Amino acid sequence: MKVSSNKAIDIYKHYRLLLSELYDEAEAESMIAILFEDLFDIKRHEVLADIARRLSESELLTIHFAVKDLLKNKPLQYITGNTWFYGENFIVNESVLIPRRETEELCNWIIDNHIGLAKPDNKLKILDIGTGSGCIAITLKKHLCDAFVYALDVSENALKVAEKNAIKTGTEVSFICADALDASIMQDLDTFDIIVSNPPYVRNAEKKQMKANVIDFEPHLALFVTDENPLVYYEKISDFALTHLNRGGTLYFEINEYLSLNLKNMLSDKGFILIEIRTDMQNKPRMLKCKLPN
């Protein structure tokens, strides 16, 4: 089925109809509206109001291939190259995970707990482990503006994205390329008041529950762990925190809802106190906070 003309309204309706074969009507409508706005700076109401408006040949090709990718389950955010997180527009590509709403909730928890608490002569030092797009580190720096924020990732390509996001948002974050599982490298880092991480935590056994757009396109390095040792990153990061978190400091994790109690017990055994698990908006246990004794 070919588009009937190069009028924006006809193209809009044509590709909305194509997308509705794979997505529900509301999602298809939202996707085509986002594509028009992000790719051509044409808002939905402008498309519907100006029935004489036409797209160029290059614009036709752009929308054609964008929809083609959507029909292959490619995430919309990777097609447009950006996504919104905590009120900021972040650059994303297939080197980084697409930031989730649960991670916004984690950031909000940290900000609520620490905003206004640091004294001018004793600024907070924060480390984000596995920063990806930099969304956590940049958000914390934006709202805990007096803090020194560091962001670590093993992926050089991910750090390139994070650095672009720091520049784009006018945020000063220090980036570190290192493997969180390599204790010999991690031991040389400084100490911090807050350590936060959204590490890989999805077991291979859980893949069947995930959507194709995640499995096929998002970086597996940032998603999956073995079924045999699903808490490997939490164990390594919490061991690091035992020696690199200042006394009374706080450790925050985004967590696997199915492993929350296992993680809580592990942290308790290591000597962390005041362990608190928080549920997300879907009432699933997805965040954890604990402290190092004074």
KEKETOR-129904 format. One record per residue (C-alpha): residue number from 1; residue in three letters; x, y, z. Coordinates in steps of 0.001 Angstrom, whole numbers. Layout:
BEGIN
<r><nr>NUM</nr><rest>ALA</rest><x>X</x><y>Y</y><z>Z</z></r>
...
END
This chain:
BEGIN
<r><nr>1</nr><rest>MET</rest><x>0</x><y>0</y><z>0</z></r>
<r><nr>2</nr><rest>LYS</rest><x>1498</x><y>3307</y><z>-1103</z></r>
<r><nr>3</nr><rest>VAL</rest><x>844</x><y>6738</y><z>372</z></r>
<r><nr>4</nr><rest>SER</rest><x>-1728</x><y>8608</y><z>-1721</z></r>
<r><nr>5</nr><rest>SER</rest><x>187</x><y>11923</y><z>-1886</z></r>
<r><nr>6</nr><rest>ASN</rest><x>3023</x><y>13898</y><z>-318</z></r>
<r><nr>7</nr><rest>LYS</rest><x>614</x><y>15950</y><z>1789</z></r>
<r><nr>8</nr><rest>ALA</rest><x>1587</x><y>15800</y><z>5448</z></r>
<r><nr>9</nr><rest>ILE</rest><x>-1951</x><y>14865</y><z>6508</z></r>
<r><nr>10</nr><rest>ASP</rest><x>-2077</x><y>11930</y><z>4076</z></r>
<r><nr>11</nr><rest>ILE</rest><x>1361</x><y>10683</y><z>5107</z></r>
<r><nr>12</nr><rest>TYR</rest><x>456</x><y>11034</y><z>8772</z></r>
<r><nr>13</nr><rest>LYS</rest><x>-2722</x><y>8964</y><z>8339</z></r>
<r><nr>14</nr><rest>HIS</rest><x>-1040</x><y>6398</y><z>6093</z></r>
<r><nr>15</nr><rest>TYR</rest><x>1756</x><y>5577</y><z>8508</z></r>
<r><nr>16</nr><rest>ARG</rest><x>-521</x><y>5720</y><z>11530</z></r>
<r><nr>17</nr><rest>LEU</rest><x>-2599</x><y>3016</y><z>9862</z></r>
<r><nr>18</nr><rest>LEU</rest><x>507</x><y>929</y><z>9138</z></r>
<r><nr>19</nr><rest>LEU</rest><x>1669</x><y>1193</y><z>12743</z></r>
<r><nr>20</nr><rest>SER</rest><x>-1766</x><y>178</y><z>14046</z></r>
<r><nr>21</nr><rest>GLU</rest><x>-1166</x><y>-3253</y><z>12512</z></r>
<r><nr>22</nr><rest>LEU</rest><x>1485</x><y>-3890</y><z>15168</z></r>
<r><nr>23</nr><rest>TYR</rest><x>615</x><y>-1430</y><z>17938</z></r>
<r><nr>24</nr><rest>ASP</rest><x>-2739</x><y>-420</y><z>19422</z></r>
<r><nr>25</nr><rest>GLU</rest><x>-4360</x><y>2675</y><z>17955</z></r>
<r><nr>26</nr><rest>ALA</rest><x>-3441</x><y>5035</y><z>20788</z></r>
<r><nr>27</nr><rest>GLU</rest><x>213</x><y>3954</y><z>20695</z></r>
<r><nr>28</nr><rest>ALA</rest><x>315</x><y>4198</y><z>16895</z></r>
<r><nr>29</nr><rest>GLU</rest><x>-1139</x><y>7714</y><z>17078</z></r>
<r><nr>30</nr><rest>SER</rest><x>1403</x><y>8726</y><z>19714</z></r>
<r><nr>31</nr><rest>MET</rest><x>4321</x><y>7273</y><z>17737</z></r>
<r><nr>32</nr><rest>ILE</rest><x>3509</x><y>8983</y><z>14455</z></r>
<r><nr>33</nr><rest>ALA</rest><x>2924</x><y>12276</y><z>16273</z></r>
<r><nr>34</nr><rest>ILE</rest><x>6324</x><y>12005</y><z>17985</z></r>
<r><nr>35</nr><rest>LEU</rest><x>8040</x><y>11164</y><z>14692</z></r>
<r><nr>36</nr><rest>PHE</rest><x>6561</x><y>14206</y><z>12957</z></r>
<r><nr>37</nr><rest>GLU</rest><x>7521</x><y>16492</y><z>15821</z></r>
<r><nr>38</nr><rest>ASP</rest><x>11029</x><y>15109</y><z>16395</z></r>
<r><nr>39</nr><rest>LEU</rest><x>12007</x><y>14552</y><z>12769</z></r>
<r><nr>40</nr><rest>PHE</rest><x>10293</x><y>17524</y><z>11086</z></r>
<r><nr>41</nr><rest>ASP</rest><x>9386</x><y>19881</y><z>13962</z></r>
<r><nr>42</nr><rest>ILE</rest><x>5725</x><y>19588</y><z>12967</z></r>
<r><nr>43</nr><rest>LYS</rest><x>3283</x><y>19176</y><z>15846</z></r>
<r><nr>44</nr><rest>ARG</rest><x>199</x><y>16978</y><z>15537</z></r>
<r><nr>45</nr><rest>HIS</rest><x>-2253</x><y>19884</y><z>15567</z></r>
<r><nr>46</nr><rest>GLU</rest><x>-262</x><y>21574</y><z>12798</z></r>
<r><nr>47</nr><rest>VAL</rest><x>-502</x><y>18454</y><z>10621</z></r>
<r><nr>48</nr><rest>LEU</rest><x>-4263</x><y>18257</y><z>11122</z></r>
<r><nr>49</nr><rest>ALA</rest><x>-4855</x><y>21995</y><z>10678</z></r>
<r><nr>50</nr><rest>ASP</rest><x>-2771</x><y>22607</y><z>7548</z></r>
<r><nr>51</nr><rest>ILE</rest><x>-4186</x><y>20112</y><z>5058</z></r>
<r><nr>52</nr><rest>ALA</rest><x>-2206</x><y>21646</y><z>2174</z></r>
<r><nr>53</nr><rest>ARG</rest><x>1198</x><y>21197</y><z>3825</z></r>
<r><nr>54</nr><rest>ARG</rest><x>3507</x><y>18857</y><z>1913</z></r>
<r><nr>55</nr><rest>LEU</rest><x>6646</x><y>16918</y><z>2784</z></r>
<r><nr>56</nr><rest>SER</rest><x>9776</x><y>16904</y><z>651</z></r>
<r><nr>57</nr><rest>GLU</rest><x>11173</x><y>13767</y><z>-957</z></r>
<r><nr>58</nr><rest>SER</rest><x>13889</x><y>13519</y><z>1707</z></r>
<r><nr>59</nr><rest>GLU</rest><x>11286</x><y>13881</y><z>4466</z></r>
<r><nr>60</nr><rest>LEU</rest><x>9210</x><y>11146</y><z>2855</z></r>
<r><nr>61</nr><rest>LEU</rest><x>12211</x><y>8827</y><z>2896</z></r>
<r><nr>62</nr><rest>THR</rest><x>12981</x><y>9731</y><z>6509</z></r>
<r><nr>63</nr><rest>ILE</rest><x>9488</x><y>8909</y><z>7754</z></r>
<r><nr>64</nr><rest>HIS</rest><x>9345</x><y>5776</y><z>5596</z></r>
<r><nr>65</nr><rest>PHE</rest><x>12490</x><y>4283</y><z>7122</z></r>
<r><nr>66</nr><rest>ALA</rest><x>11541</x><y>5403</y><z>10633</z></r>
<r><nr>67</nr><rest>VAL</rest><x>8215</x><y>3566</y><z>10417</z></r>
<r><nr>68</nr><rest>LYS</rest><x>9940</x><y>582</y><z>8819</z></r>
<r><nr>69</nr><rest>ASP</rest><x>12202</x><y>397</y><z>11877</z></r>
<r><nr>70</nr><rest>LEU</rest><x>9228</x><y>680</y><z>14231</z></r>
<r><nr>71</nr><rest>LEU</rest><x>7589</x><y>-2236</y><z>12450</z></r>
<r><nr>72</nr><rest>LYS</rest><x>10762</x><y>-4222</y><z>13207</z></r>
<r><nr>73</nr><rest>ASN</rest><x>10255</x><y>-3423</y><z>16917</z></r>
<r><nr>74</nr><rest>LYS</rest><x>13091</x><y>-893</y><z>17083</z></r>
<r><nr>75</nr><rest>PRO</rest><x>12402</x><y>1400</y><z>20051</z></r>
<r><nr>76</nr><rest>LEU</rest><x>11082</x><y>4824</y><z>19099</z></r>
<r><nr>77</nr><rest>GLN</rest><x>13719</x><y>6486</y><z>21291</z></r>
<r><nr>78</nr><rest>TYR</rest><x>16542</x><y>4967</y><z>19243</z></r>
<r><nr>79</nr><rest>ILE</rest><x>14908</x><y>6192</y><z>16042</z></r>
<r><nr>80</nr><rest>THR</rest><x>14487</x><y>9783</y><z>17206</z></r>
<r><nr>81</nr><rest>GLY</rest><x>17775</x><y>9637</y><z>19152</z></r>
<r><nr>82</nr><rest>ASN</rest><x>16374</x><y>11109</y><z>22339</z></r>
<r><nr>83</nr><rest>THR</rest><x>14069</x><y>10558</y><z>25290</z></r>
<r><nr>84</nr><rest>TRP</rest><x>12772</x><y>12574</y><z>28228</z></r>
<r><nr>85</nr><rest>PHE</rest><x>13953</x><y>11791</y><z>31753</z></r>
<r><nr>86</nr><rest>TYR</rest><x>13193</x><y>13835</y><z>34858</z></r>
<r><nr>87</nr><rest>GLY</rest><x>12323</x><y>16888</y><z>32766</z></r>
<r><nr>88</nr><rest>GLU</rest><x>15449</x><y>16791</y><z>30590</z></r>
<r><nr>89</nr><rest>ASN</rest><x>15835</x><y>15592</y><z>26998</z></r>
<r><nr>90</nr><rest>PHE</rest><x>18582</x><y>12956</y><z>26843</z></r>
<r><nr>91</nr><rest>ILE</rest><x>20459</x><y>11630</y><z>23821</z></r>
<r><nr>92</nr><rest>VAL</rest><x>20169</x><y>7842</y><z>23498</z></r>
<r><nr>93</nr><rest>ASN</rest><x>21405</x><y>5241</y><z>21057</z></r>
<r><nr>94</nr><rest>GLU</rest><x>21907</x><y>1492</y><z>21056</z></r>
<r><nr>95</nr><rest>SER</rest><x>25018</x><y>1820</y><z>23239</z></r>
<r><nr>96</nr><rest>VAL</rest><x>22860</x><y>2749</y><z>26251</z></r>
<r><nr>97</nr><rest>LEU</rest><x>19677</x><y>1590</y><z>27904</z></r>
<r><nr>98</nr><rest>ILE</rest><x>16594</x><y>3731</y><z>27412</z></r>
<r><nr>99</nr><rest>PRO</rest><x>15955</x><y>5376</y><z>30811</z></r>
<r><nr>100</nr><rest>ARG</rest><x>12869</x><y>4042</y><z>32586</z></r>
<r><nr>101</nr><rest>ARG</rest><x>10276</x><y>5616</y><z>34844</z></r>
<r><nr>102</nr><rest>GLU</rest><x>11470</x><y>3445</y><z>37738</z></r>
<r><nr>103</nr><rest>THR</rest><x>14869</x><y>5088</y><z>37497</z></r>
<r><nr>104</nr><rest>GLU</rest><x>13218</x><y>8500</y><z>37720</z></r>
<r><nr>105</nr><rest>GLU</rest><x>11613</x><y>7329</y><z>40957</z></r>
<r><nr>106</nr><rest>LEU</rest><x>15014</x><y>6248</y><z>42279</z></r>
<r><nr>107</nr><rest>CYS</rest><x>16469</x><y>9681</y><z>41451</z></r>
<r><nr>108</nr><rest>ASN</rest><x>13545</x><y>11363</y><z>43145</z></r>
<r><nr>109</nr><rest>TRP</rest><x>14097</x><y>9309</y><z>46300</z></r>
<r><nr>110</nr><rest>ILE</rest><x>17775</x><y>10288</y><z>46441</z></r>
<r><nr>111</nr><rest>ILE</rest><x>17044</x><y>13964</y><z>45799</z></r>
<r><nr>112</nr><rest>ASP</rest><x>14309</x><y>14071</y><z>48452</z></r>
<r><nr>113</nr><rest>ASN</rest><x>16643</x><y>12460</y><z>50998</z></r>
<r><nr>114</nr><rest>HIS</rest><x>19623</x><y>14717</y><z>50409</z></r>
<r><nr>115</nr><rest>ILE</rest><x>18561</x><y>18083</y><z>48992</z></r>
<r><nr>116</nr><rest>GLY</rest><x>19560</x><y>20946</y><z>51263</z></r>
<r><nr>117</nr><rest>LEU</rest><x>21456</x><y>18686</y><z>53703</z></r>
<r><nr>118</nr><rest>ALA</rest><x>25034</x><y>19285</y><z>52566</z></r>
<r><nr>119</nr><rest>LYS</rest><x>26871</x><y>22210</y><z>54125</z></r>
<r><nr>120</nr><rest>PRO</rest><x>28779</x><y>24627</y><z>51850</z></r>
<r><nr>121</nr><rest>ASP</rest><x>32113</x><y>23527</y><z>53346</z></r>
<r><nr>122</nr><rest>ASN</rest><x>31245</x><y>19818</y><z>53151</z></r>
<r><nr>123</nr><rest>LYS</rest><x>29834</x><y>19079</y><z>49705</z></r>
<r><nr>124</nr><rest>LEU</rest><x>28392</x><y>15681</y><z>48928</z></r>
<r><nr>125</nr><rest>LYS</rest><x>30418</x><y>13334</y><z>46734</z></r>
<r><nr>126</nr><rest>ILE</rest><x>28282</x><y>11014</y><z>44625</z></r>
<r><nr>127</nr><rest>LEU</rest><x>29263</x><y>8052</y><z>42446</z></r>
<r><nr>128</nr><rest>ASP</rest><x>26903</x><y>6543</y><z>39857</z></r>
<r><nr>129</nr><rest>ILE</rest><x>28087</x><y>3058</y><z>38856</z></r>
<r><nr>130</nr><rest>GLY</rest><x>26959</x><y>1836</y><z>35420</z></r>
<r><nr>131</nr><rest>THR</rest><x>25876</x><y>5276</y><z>34277</z></r>
<r><nr>132</nr><rest>GLY</rest><x>24861</x><y>4415</y><z>30688</z></r>
<r><nr>133</nr><rest>SER</rest><x>23300</x><y>7557</y><z>29222</z></r>
<r><nr>134</nr><rest>GLY</rest><x>24281</x><y>9465</y><z>32358</z></r>
<r><nr>135</nr><rest>CYS</rest><x>20654</x><y>10041</y><z>33315</z></r>
<r><nr>136</nr><rest>ILE</rest><x>21108</x><y>9327</y><z>37039</z></r>
<r><nr>137</nr><rest>ALA</rest><x>24357</x><y>11248</y><z>37486</z></r>
<r><nr>138</nr><rest>ILE</rest><x>23182</x><y>14252</y><z>35479</z></r>
<r><nr>139</nr><rest>THR</rest><x>19799</x><y>14366</y><z>37228</z></r>
<r><nr>140</nr><rest>LEU</rest><x>21416</x><y>14241</y><z>40651</z></r>
<r><nr>141</nr><rest>LYS</rest><x>23872</x><y>16994</y><z>39718</z></r>
<r><nr>142</nr><rest>LYS</rest><x>21013</x><y>19135</y><z>38388</z></r>
<r><nr>143</nr><rest>HIS</rest><x>19100</x><y>18912</y><z>41656</z></r>
<r><nr>144</nr><rest>LEU</rest><x>21908</x><y>18477</y><z>44182</z></r>
<r><nr>145</nr><rest>CYS</rest><x>23877</x><y>21165</y><z>42419</z></r>
<r><nr>146</nr><rest>ASP</rest><x>26551</x><y>21647</y><z>45107</z></r>
<r><nr>147</nr><rest>ALA</rest><x>27522</x><y>17979</y><z>44991</z></r>
<r><nr>148</nr><rest>PHE</rest><x>30549</x><y>16553</y><z>43210</z></r>
<r><nr>149</nr><rest>VAL</rest><x>29159</x><y>13864</y><z>40911</z></r>
<r><nr>150</nr><rest>TYR</rest><x>31135</x><y>11052</y><z>39288</z></r>
<r><nr>151</nr><rest>ALA</rest><x>29772</x><y>8574</y><z>36735</z></r>
<r><nr>152</nr><rest>LEU</rest><x>31386</x><y>5231</y><z>35927</z></r>
<r><nr>153</nr><rest>ASP</rest><x>30796</x><y>2759</y><z>33100</z></r>
<r><nr>154</nr><rest>VAL</rest><x>32739</x><y>-63</y><z>31466</z></r>
<r><nr>155</nr><rest>SER</rest><x>31506</x><y>923</y><z>27992</z></r>
<r><nr>156</nr><rest>GLU</rest><x>33446</x><y>3677</y><z>26235</z></r>
<r><nr>157</nr><rest>ASN</rest><x>30567</x><y>4121</y><z>23778</z></r>
<r><nr>158</nr><rest>ALA</rest><x>28117</x><y>4590</y><z>26627</z></r>
<r><nr>159</nr><rest>LEU</rest><x>30392</x><y>7191</y><z>28221</z></r>
<r><nr>160</nr><rest>LYS</rest><x>30533</x><y>9108</y><z>24930</z></r>
<r><nr>161</nr><rest>VAL</rest><x>26732</x><y>9364</y><z>25058</z></r>
<r><nr>162</nr><rest>ALA</rest><x>26785</x><y>10370</y><z>28731</z></r>
<r><nr>163</nr><rest>GLU</rest><x>29387</x><y>13060</y><z>28081</z></r>
<r><nr>164</nr><rest>LYS</rest><x>27242</x><y>14487</y><z>25261</z></r>
<r><nr>165</nr><rest>ASN</rest><x>24273</x><y>14566</y><z>27624</z></r>
<r><nr>166</nr><rest>ALA</rest><x>26288</x><y>16387</y><z>30267</z></r>
<r><nr>167</nr><rest>ILE</rest><x>27271</x><y>19022</y><z>27713</z></r>
<r><nr>168</nr><rest>LYS</rest><x>23717</x><y>19237</y><z>26350</z></r>
<r><nr>169</nr><rest>THR</rest><x>22240</x><y>19779</y><z>29816</z></r>
<r><nr>170</nr><rest>GLY</rest><x>25014</x><y>22102</y><z>30989</z></r>
<r><nr>171</nr><rest>THR</rest><x>25941</x><y>19727</y><z>33800</z></r>
<r><nr>172</nr><rest>GLU</rest><x>29385</x><y>19174</y><z>35312</z></r>
<r><nr>173</nr><rest>VAL</rest><x>29941</x><y>15453</y><z>35877</z></r>
<r><nr>174</nr><rest>SER</rest><x>33278</x><y>13612</y><z>36026</z></r>
<r><nr>175</nr><rest>PHE</rest><x>33314</x><y>10409</y><z>33965</z></r>
<r><nr>176</nr><rest>ILE</rest><x>35315</x><y>7254</y><z>34699</z></r>
<r><nr>177</nr><rest>CYS</rest><x>35817</x><y>4291</y><z>32367</z></r>
<r><nr>178</nr><rest>ALA</rest><x>36176</x><y>1187</y><z>34544</z></r>
<r><nr>179</nr><rest>ASP</rest><x>34735</x><y>-2273</y><z>35133</z></r>
<r><nr>180</nr><rest>ALA</rest><x>32745</x><y>-2403</y><z>38380</z></r>
<r><nr>181</nr><rest>LEU</rest><x>33588</x><y>-6106</y><z>38639</z></r>
<r><nr>182</nr><rest>ASP</rest><x>37349</x><y>-5433</y><z>38642</z></r>
<r><nr>183</nr><rest>ALA</rest><x>38204</x><y>-4848</y><z>42300</z></r>
<r><nr>184</nr><rest>SER</rest><x>41852</x><y>-4097</y><z>41498</z></r>
<r><nr>185</nr><rest>ILE</rest><x>40796</x><y>-1027</y><z>39484</z></r>
<r><nr>186</nr><rest>MET</rest><x>37884</x><y>24</y><z>41682</z></r>
<r><nr>187</nr><rest>GLN</rest><x>40030</x><y>81</y><z>44839</z></r>
<r><nr>188</nr><rest>ASP</rest><x>41951</x><y>3099</y><z>43522</z></r>
<r><nr>189</nr><rest>LEU</rest><x>38844</x><y>5314</y><z>43451</z></r>
<r><nr>190</nr><rest>ASP</rest><x>38112</x><y>7942</y><z>46091</z></r>
<r><nr>191</nr><rest>THR</rest><x>35510</x><y>7718</y><z>48858</z></r>
<r><nr>192</nr><rest>PHE</rest><x>31934</x><y>8968</y><z>48513</z></r>
<r><nr>193</nr><rest>ASP</rest><x>28917</x><y>10012</y><z>50560</z></r>
<r><nr>194</nr><rest>ILE</rest><x>26438</x><y>8435</y><z>48148</z></r>
<r><nr>195</nr><rest>ILE</rest><x>26920</x><y>5490</y><z>45810</z></r>
<r><nr>196</nr><rest>VAL</rest><x>24080</x><y>4670</y><z>43431</z></r>
<r><nr>197</nr><rest>SER</rest><x>23758</x><y>1988</y><z>40795</z></r>
<r><nr>198</nr><rest>ASN</rest><x>21238</x><y>576</y><z>38357</z></r>
<r><nr>199</nr><rest>PRO</rest><x>23340</x><y>-2463</y><z>37422</z></r>
<r><nr>200</nr><rest>PRO</rest><x>22530</x><y>-5404</y><z>35143</z></r>
<r><nr>201</nr><rest>TYR</rest><x>20036</x><y>-7580</y><z>37029</z></r>
<r><nr>202</nr><rest>VAL</rest><x>17799</x><y>-9434</y><z>34549</z></r>
<r><nr>203</nr><rest>ARG</rest><x>18349</x><y>-13192</y><z>34679</z></r>
<r><nr>204</nr><rest>ASN</rest><x>18502</x><y>-15130</y><z>31424</z></r>
<r><nr>205</nr><rest>ALA</rest><x>15461</x><y>-17069</y><z>32624</z></r>
<r><nr>206</nr><rest>GLU</rest><x>13460</x><y>-13816</y><z>32605</z></r>
<r><nr>207</nr><rest>LYS</rest><x>14130</x><y>-13034</y><z>28927</z></r>
<r><nr>208</nr><rest>LYS</rest><x>10900</x><y>-14714</y><z>27869</z></r>
<r><nr>209</nr><rest>GLN</rest><x>8956</x><y>-12085</y><z>29844</z></r>
<r><nr>210</nr><rest>MET</rest><x>10577</x><y>-9195</y><z>27981</z></r>
<r><nr>211</nr><rest>LYS</rest><x>9411</x><y>-7446</y><z>24834</z></r>
<r><nr>212</nr><rest>ALA</rest><x>11174</x><y>-7941</y><z>21512</z></r>
<r><nr>213</nr><rest>ASN</rest><x>12133</x><y>-4266</y><z>21280</z></r>
<r><nr>214</nr><rest>VAL</rest><x>14215</x><y>-4665</y><z>24454</z></r>
<r><nr>215</nr><rest>ILE</rest><x>15747</x><y>-8057</y><z>23645</z></r>
<r><nr>216</nr><rest>ASP</rest><x>16616</x><y>-7180</y><z>20045</z></r>
<r><nr>217</nr><rest>PHE</rest><x>17918</x><y>-3642</y><z>20445</z></r>
<r><nr>218</nr><rest>GLU</rest><x>18970</x><y>-2623</y><z>23966</z></r>
<r><nr>219</nr><rest>PRO</rest><x>22544</x><y>-3460</y><z>25090</z></r>
<r><nr>220</nr><rest>HIS</rest><x>22672</x><y>-6901</y><z>26731</z></r>
<r><nr>221</nr><rest>LEU</rest><x>25810</x><y>-5879</y><z>28638</z></r>
<r><nr>222</nr><rest>ALA</rest><x>23680</x><y>-3447</y><z>30639</z></r>
<r><nr>223</nr><rest>LEU</rest><x>20738</x><y>-5815</y><z>31110</z></r>
<r><nr>224</nr><rest>PHE</rest><x>21556</x><y>-9439</y><z>31763</z></r>
<r><nr>225</nr><rest>VAL</rest><x>23266</x><y>-11560</y><z>34375</z></r>
<r><nr>226</nr><rest>THR</rest><x>23580</x><y>-15323</y><z>34672</z></r>
<r><nr>227</nr><rest>ASP</rest><x>20907</x><y>-17350</y><z>36412</z></r>
<r><nr>228</nr><rest>GLU</rest><x>23631</x><y>-18879</y><z>38588</z></r>
<r><nr>229</nr><rest>ASN</rest><x>24906</x><y>-15566</y><z>40007</z></r>
<r><nr>230</nr><rest>PRO</rest><x>22232</x><y>-12884</y><z>39479</z></r>
<r><nr>231</nr><rest>LEU</rest><x>23477</x><y>-10644</y><z>42305</z></r>
<r><nr>232</nr><rest>VAL</rest><x>27065</x><y>-10491</y><z>41074</z></r>
<r><nr>233</nr><rest>TYR</rest><x>27015</x><y>-6718</y><z>40450</z></r>
<r><nr>234</nr><rest>TYR</rest><x>25261</x><y>-5968</y><z>43742</z></r>
<r><nr>235</nr><rest>GLU</rest><x>27821</x><y>-8053</y><z>45613</z></r>
<r><nr>236</nr><rest>LYS</rest><x>30817</x><y>-6383</y><z>43953</z></r>
<r><nr>237</nr><rest>ILE</rest><x>29377</x><y>-2875</y><z>44338</z></r>
<r><nr>238</nr><rest>SER</rest><x>28410</x><y>-3405</y><z>47980</z></r>
<r><nr>239</nr><rest>ASP</rest><x>31913</x><y>-4772</y><z>48726</z></r>
<r><nr>240</nr><rest>PHE</rest><x>33324</x><y>-1666</y><z>47074</z></r>
<r><nr>241</nr><rest>ALA</rest><x>30966</x><y>483</y><z>49172</z></r>
<r><nr>242</nr><rest>LEU</rest><x>32262</x><y>-1106</y><z>52392</z></r>
<r><nr>243</nr><rest>THR</rest><x>35650</x><y>524</y><z>51760</z></r>
<r><nr>244</nr><rest>HIS</rest><x>34698</x><y>3523</y><z>49604</z></r>
<r><nr>245</nr><rest>LEU</rest><x>31534</x><y>4817</y><z>51241</z></r>
<r><nr>246</nr><rest>ASN</rest><x>32158</x><y>7384</y><z>53951</z></r>
<r><nr>247</nr><rest>ARG</rest><x>30925</x><y>6503</y><z>57430</z></r>
<r><nr>248</nr><rest>GLY</rest><x>27184</x><y>7103</y><z>57591</z></r>
<r><nr>249</nr><rest>GLY</rest><x>27097</x><y>7168</y><z>53793</z></r>
<r><nr>250</nr><rest>THR</rest><x>24201</x><y>5822</y><z>51740</z></r>
<r><nr>251</nr><rest>LEU</rest><x>24053</x><y>3139</y><z>49056</z></r>
<r><nr>252</nr><rest>TYR</rest><x>21153</x><y>3116</y><z>46590</z></r>
<r><nr>253</nr><rest>PHE</rest><x>20229</x><y>423</y><z>44082</z></r>
<r><nr>254</nr><rest>GLU</rest><x>17606</x><y>-128</y><z>41426</z></r>
<r><nr>255</nr><rest>ILE</rest><x>16732</x><y>-3786</y><z>41891</z></r>
<r><nr>256</nr><rest>ASN</rest><x>15171</x><y>-6882</y><z>40381</z></r>
<r><nr>257</nr><rest>GLU</rest><x>11707</x><y>-7200</y><z>41908</z></r>
<r><nr>258</nr><rest>TYR</rest><x>12123</x><y>-10981</y><z>42234</z></r>
<r><nr>259</nr><rest>LEU</rest><x>15418</x><y>-10766</y><z>44146</z></r>
<r><nr>260</nr><rest>SER</rest><x>14715</x><y>-7959</y><z>46612</z></r>
<r><nr>261</nr><rest>LEU</rest><x>14770</x><y>-10134</y><z>49743</z></r>
<r><nr>262</nr><rest>ASN</rest><x>17879</x><y>-12008</y><z>48596</z></r>
<r><nr>263</nr><rest>LEU</rest><x>19621</x><y>-8660</y><z>48133</z></r>
<r><nr>264</nr><rest>LYS</rest><x>18413</x><y>-7344</y><z>51476</z></r>
<r><nr>265</nr><rest>ASN</rest><x>19781</x><y>-10407</y><z>53276</z></r>
<r><nr>266</nr><rest>MET</rest><x>23113</x><y>-10154</y><z>51473</z></r>
<r><nr>267</nr><rest>LEU</rest><x>23530</x><y>-6503</y><z>52429</z></r>
<r><nr>268</nr><rest>SER</rest><x>22571</x><y>-7216</y><z>56030</z></r>
<r><nr>269</nr><rest>ASP</rest><x>25157</x><y>-9994</y><z>56205</z></r>
<r><nr>270</nr><rest>LYS</rest><x>27805</x><y>-7541</y><z>54968</z></r>
<r><nr>271</nr><rest>GLY</rest><x>27005</x><y>-5111</y><z>57790</z></r>
<r><nr>272</nr><rest>PHE</rest><x>24826</x><y>-2497</y><z>56103</z></r>
<r><nr>273</nr><rest>ILE</rest><x>22061</x><y>-1045</y><z>58273</z></r>
<r><nr>274</nr><rest>LEU</rest><x>18714</x><y>727</y><z>57881</z></r>
<r><nr>275</nr><rest>ILE</rest><x>17961</x><y>-1313</y><z>54760</z></r>
<r><nr>276</nr><rest>GLU</rest><x>14800</x><y>-44</y><z>53094</z></r>
<r><nr>277</nr><rest>ILE</rest><x>13063</x><y>-1465</y><z>50020</z></r>
<r><nr>278</nr><rest>ARG</rest><x>10707</x><y>845</y><z>48168</z></r>
<r><nr>279</nr><rest>THR</rest><x>8045</x><y>-71</y><z>45632</z></r>
<r><nr>280</nr><rest>ASP</rest><x>7515</x><y>1735</y><z>42337</z></r>
<r><nr>281</nr><rest>MET</rest><x>4273</x><y>3146</y><z>40933</z></r>
<r><nr>282</nr><rest>GLN</rest><x>3207</x><y>-389</y><z>39985</z></r>
<r><nr>283</nr><rest>ASN</rest><x>3715</x><y>-1508</y><z>43587</z></r>
<r><nr>284</nr><rest>LYS</rest><x>6722</x><y>-3654</y><z>42696</z></r>
<r><nr>285</nr><rest>PRO</rest><x>9852</x><y>-3675</y><z>44902</z></r>
<r><nr>286</nr><rest>ARG</rest><x>12306</x><y>-1878</y><z>42612</z></r>
<r><nr>287</nr><rest>MET</rest><x>14540</x><y>323</y><z>44793</z></r>
<r><nr>288</nr><rest>LEU</rest><x>16716</x><y>-196</y><z>47835</z></r>
<r><nr>289</nr><rest>LYS</rest><x>18544</x><y>2105</y><z>50221</z></r>
<r><nr>290</nr><rest>CYS</rest><x>20952</x><y>1183</y><z>52976</z></r>
<r><nr>291</nr><rest>LYS</rest><x>23598</x><y>2876</y><z>55075</z></r>
<r><nr>292</nr><rest>LEU</rest><x>27079</x><y>2228</y><z>56344</z></r>
<r><nr>293</nr><rest>PRO</rest><x>27251</x><y>2552</y><z>60155</z></r>
<r><nr>294</nr><rest>ASN</rest><x>28987</x><y>5642</y><z>61564</z></r>
END
